[in-house]
Amino acid sequence: METDTSTASATENHTHNHHHIHPPQPHGHHDILPSSSVLIIVIPIIIMFLLLAILLIIVMLRRLQSAKCNRNPKSSKGVINNSNCMFIDHSTININSSPAEAKSGGCLYGTSSCRAQQPRLRNAQVFTFKELEMATDKFSKENLIGNGAYGVVYRGILSDGTVAAIKMLHREGRQGERAFRLEVDLLSRLHCPYIAQLLGYCADQNHRLLVFEYMPNGSLQKHLQPGKNKSKTRPLNWGIRLRIALDCGRALEYLHEHTIPSVIHRNFKCSSILLDQNFRAKLSGFGLAKIGSDKVNGLISTRVLGTTGYLAPEYASTGKLTTKSDVYSYGVILLELLTGRVPIDANRPPGEHVLVSWALPRLTNRDKVEEMVDPALQGQYSNKDLIQVAAIAAMCVQTEADYRPLMTDVVQSLIPLVKNLSSARSSSNSLRYN
Ligand SMILES: Nc1ncnc2c1ncn2[C@@H]1O[C@H](COP(=O)(O)OP(=O)(O)OP(=O)(O)O)[C@@H](O)[C@H]1O
């Protein structure tokens, strides 16, 4: 019985199948495809349509977003997206403006006035090694302008006549390669008149070079520590020092508070502050910079790199890096500007070797603060201004990182001092040397 049933069922199945399988028909007949074949064709088409629709929506959303940003540059901020680093600089000041132009355009004193009318992205130019060799007369000694930890800097003239500072990085070491990539990636996206502009780079074979705008008055170190560089410079006057403090304060404010995620410079020191023909300052030396997205629980834990004398105590002892580490280094620069002393000086009498330790108790003492001022500045400042600058410096170099001010607060405190100074001296052209 069992056998019979199965035979019957097989026959039934056969009959059933026979109704649905159509052998190829001669021409002129319409083929009817089986449902599985229809699905094989239809499903990919539906998926393709869906993908196209999603793509279209993304494109439209992006356009809408960029149109929004163009309409309202004030409300937007610089954005660094670490995945291949698309930095969209909406908080930007006119990228072609120097601090001098920024000032005349009203950019010196107001944060919001520093936004670009029309945000622009500028890509760094790519140079061949030969082009840079020609620009520097084969990297001649005469064109050598500086020596840093990661490379040698030459003055050069590019084929279009632009004078540039060309930094040839040392080839050995991973840190050098990291510094190169970081500076190219970061600087081609940061646009701020208080940051030295990266004009281009060269990655020809194993040569690694960075091409920067040339800053004719070199680094602040050259002027504050002239002996170290064997160069003859006259001491900077009070007005110039205040303006330098404001310019580089603005550079840090931009990095900390106007880019997303924020950028920590990590090597803020007087050789990273460069001066243009009018002694306006721009920040450089981004090879050790950290992008805030590397944070774990709001902190970046990292190998301690930087320059002795400028390192915040909590960073030096634990490697914990925050924007407040830069604020500490900024405080050290303020102290250098105020006192004319270097951060660490073993030649000074005991108790005066470390600038911060020596200065801290004096900064908040009205009677003692004047004793610590650089003798070259005598008679150039009002007591009120001096006390104010000393108070800002004291806040920045506090041991407790959380109590240090934000760079925005520092900038806002310095603005009235520079403003008063500028209006008092606008008739005389005395914001230069003594
Ligand atoms: N754009 C520039 N225009 C003019 N001079 C420059 C420029 N960039 C660098 N220099 C000079 O070259 C020197 C060396 O600069 P570099 O950036 O290599 O190192 P650094 O800031 O001195 O130290 P580190 O390598 O530790 O960051 C500077 O101190 C400065 O005198």
The ligand as an SDF file (V2000), in Angstrom:
LIG
                    3D

 31 33  0  0  0  0  0  0  0  0999 V2000
   57.7460   80.3150    8.2920 N   0  0  0  0  0  0  0  0  0  0  0  0
   58.9150   80.7150    8.7590 C   0  0  0  0  0  0  0  0  0  0  0  0
   59.3970   81.9440    8.4510 N   0  0  0  0  0  0  0  0  0  0  0  0
   60.5750   82.3430    8.9510 C   0  0  0  0  0  0  0  0  0  0  0  0
   61.3590   81.6150    9.7700 N   0  0  0  0  0  0  0  0  0  0  0  0
   60.9340   80.3890   10.1140 C   0  0  0  0  0  0  0  0  0  0  0  0
   59.7000   79.8750    9.6290 C   0  0  0  0  0  0  0  0  0  0  0  0
   59.5220   78.6430   10.1410 N   0  0  0  0  0  0  0  0  0  0  0  0
   60.5880   78.4080   10.9150 C   0  0  0  0  0  0  0  0  0  0  0  0
   61.4360   79.4430   10.9140 N   0  0  0  0  0  0  0  0  0  0  0  0
   62.7080   79.5390   11.6450 C   0  0  0  0  0  0  0  0  0  0  0  0
   63.2800   78.2680   11.7520 O   0  0  0  0  0  0  0  0  0  0  0  0
   63.4160   77.9010   13.1270 C   0  0  0  0  0  0  0  0  0  0  0  0
   63.2170   76.4200   13.2790 C   0  0  0  0  0  0  0  0  0  0  0  0
   61.8420   76.1570   13.0930 O   0  0  0  0  0  0  0  0  0  0  0  0
   61.2330   74.7190   13.3300 P   0  0  0  0  0  0  0  0  0  0  0  0
   59.7740   74.8310   13.0950 O   0  0  0  0  0  0  0  0  0  0  0  0
   61.9880   73.7240   12.5410 O   0  0  0  0  0  0  0  0  0  0  0  0
   61.5590   74.3210   14.8130 O   0  0  0  0  0  0  0  0  0  0  0  0
   61.3500   74.9560   16.2080 P   0  0  0  0  0  0  0  0  0  0  0  0
   59.9680   75.5200   16.3450 O   0  0  0  0  0  0  0  0  0  0  0  0
   62.4630   75.9130   16.4740 O   0  0  0  0  0  0  0  0  0  0  0  0
   61.5510   73.6930   17.1440 O   0  0  0  0  0  0  0  0  0  0  0  0
   60.8300   72.2690   17.0880 P   0  0  0  0  0  0  0  0  0  0  0  0
   61.4230   71.5230   15.9710 O   0  0  0  0  0  0  0  0  0  0  0  0
   61.1560   71.6880   18.4180 O   0  0  0  0  0  0  0  0  0  0  0  0
   59.3730   72.5270   16.9170 O   0  0  0  0  0  0  0  0  0  0  0  0
   62.4210   78.7560   13.8770 C   0  0  0  0  0  0  0  0  0  0  0  0
   62.7930   78.9420   15.2040 O   0  0  0  0  0  0  0  0  0  0  0  0
   62.4550   80.0390   13.0680 C   0  0  0  0  0  0  0  0  0  0  0  0
   63.5380   80.8430   13.4690 O   0  0  0  0  0  0  0  0  0  0  0  0
  1  2  1  0
  2  3  1  0
  2  7  2  0
  3  4  2  0
  4  5  1  0
  5  6  2  0
  6  7  1  0
  6 10  1  0
  7  8  1  0
  8  9  2  0
  9 10  1  0
 10 11  1  0
 11 12  1  0
 11 30  1  0
 12 13  1  0
 13 14  1  0
 13 28  1  0
 14 15  1  0
 15 16  1  0
 16 17  2  0
 16 18  1  0
 16 19  1  0
 19 20  1  0
 20 21  2  0
 20 22  1  0
 20 23  1  0
 23 24  1  0
 24 25  2  0
 24 26  1  0
 24 27  1  0
 28 29  1  0
 28 30  1  0
 30 31  1  0
M  END
$$$$
